[in-house]
Amino acid sequence: MKKIIFGLGIIITLLTVLIVSWIRVDTKPAEVATSQVAEPDRSKTFIIGIASESNDLVAEDTKEYETLANYISSKLVSKGITASKVINLVSISGMAQLMRQGRIDILIDSPFPQPIAIRWKNGYEKYNSVIYANASSGIKTLNDLKGKMLVFEDPYSTSGYFLPKSELLDKKYKLVEKTRGQIVGKDEIGYYFSFDGYGEVDKGNAAAAVEIGYKFDENLALHPGAYIVLFKTIDVYRHVVLARSDMDPTLKSELMSILLDMNKDPKGIKVLADISQTSKFSILPNMDVAFNGIRELTKYIEQEIVAR
């Protein structure tokens, strides 16, 4: 499934190009229309933008959001909306360009130009990342990772890479990408990517690994005492809904009402369940409060995000 890019600087740069969840590499946009409109009439078509982490996931992710696009467009008939479409781009910089060009009405990912609501994906408003080690490894603190390997989940993930990486860089640790088995300098923390962090740590291939907070808690409940937490990152919003900056205020207001009331409508509840068990959308708080802490971290990984 798609991942969110954590970006904020993007609120800052992205308001130049951004962070959630976070990034994807591919210059070719993958589009799937939820109607048969080849060249949609922009004034009559409601368009949702999403960013899959790879071309292999485009079809699955697009289908997931088609139900939401259809639901919202059905509620906007009074505004002249008669069709809907999902544009799925495997490039965060490309998605930023589409947003600036007004070719997307809303983007469901991380903070772009105008965040208007919060998506409670899998029932969570916020989440964090945990850096953990096998309890029997002798690793007790982040300093113990110097000269050793750390496993991140994948290079496109907020919780599995960008968020924990930025926090480590903020703490002045030197991170160097390696391949499994490579020698790590005594003052460095080497890292590589694997979706099996627990396996890598248990086999001794790495000293520690990263996991999204709530999943780590679930795993620890199944294996009490097997792992210890070395560090927990700040909490960030699971997903936010972003609107193009030139959206008509009345349309934006109507869209907000539709999203906020979905969990009160039987049809809306079904649509929410279809998109990764979303429980609801809620109002985004004051921007300074909403993204406190993220702005400071963005500077460490902003160029890496934009490059993707």
C-alpha positions, 0 to 999 in steps of 0.5 A, a space after each residue: 500500500 501507499 506510504 505517507 511522506 513526512 514532509 513538512 519542509 514541503 509545507 515549506 518547500 512544498 509549498 515548493 514540493 513536500 514530506 508525507 509519508 513521503 516520496 516515490 521514484 518514477 517520472 511516469 504518472 500512472 493514471 486510472 479514471 473512475 469514469 470513462 472521461 479521457 480528457 475530463 472537463 475540469 469544472 465537472 470532474 472531481 479529482 483525487 491524487 495519491 502517490 503509490 510507492 511503486 508501479 506494482 501498487 498503482 492498480 491496487 491503490 487506485 482501486 482503493 481510492 476510486 470508491 472515495 472519489 465516486 462517493 465525494 463526487 456524488 455529493 457534489 452534484 449541486 456544485 456541477 460535479 458529474 464525474 470523478 477520477 483518481 490520478 496516481 503518480 509514483 513521484 512526489 515532485 510530480 504530484 506537487 507539480 500537478 497540485 500547483 497546476 490545479 490538475 488535482 482537487 485534493 491529495 491524500 498523503 502528507 502536508 502539501 499546500 493546503 491541508 484541510 483534514 486528517 485521515 484516521 487510517 487504520 483508526 489512528 489519528 497519529 503515529 510514530 516510529 520505534 527503534 528497537 533491539 533484541 533484548 538479548 543483544 546487549 544493545 541498550 541505547 542509541 549510542 550502542 549503535 555506533 559501529 553497528 547496523 540499523 535496519 530501516 523498512 524502505 526508502 519511501 516510508 515516513 515511519 520506516 525511514 524518514 522520520 527516524 532518520 531525521 531524528 537521529 541526524 538531529 541528535 548528531 549521529 552519522 548515518 551511512 547507507 551500507 549493504 548487509 555485512 559491510 564494515 561500519 566505522 566506529 563513529 558511524 551507524 550503518 543502515 540498510 533496508 529490509 521489510 523483515 526488521 525483526 528477522 534481521 535483528 534476531 539473526 544478528 545481521 543488524 543491531 537494531 531496526 525500525 517499526 511503526 509504533 503501534 505495530 511494534 506494540 502489537 508484536 511485543 504483546 505477542 512476544 513479551 520481553 523479546 525486544 527493547 525500545 531504544 528510541 521513540 520519535 515524535 508523533 506525526 499525523 497518519 495522513 492529511 487531506 490536501 486541497 489545491 490552493 485555488 479551490 473555490 471557498 464554497 466548494 472547499 467548505 462543502 468538501 469539508 462537510 462531506 469528509 467530516 460527516 462520512 462516518 455518520 452516513 452508512 454509505 460513507 462508513 462503507 467507503 471509509 472501510 474500503 480505504 485501509 480501514 479508515 475510521 473517519 476524517 477530522 478537522 486539522 488543528 492550527 498549522 503551528 500546533 499540527 506540525 510542531 516538531 516536524 518543521 525542525 526535522 525536515 531540514 535534515 532530509 528535505 533534499 532527499 525527499 525532493 530528489 524522489 
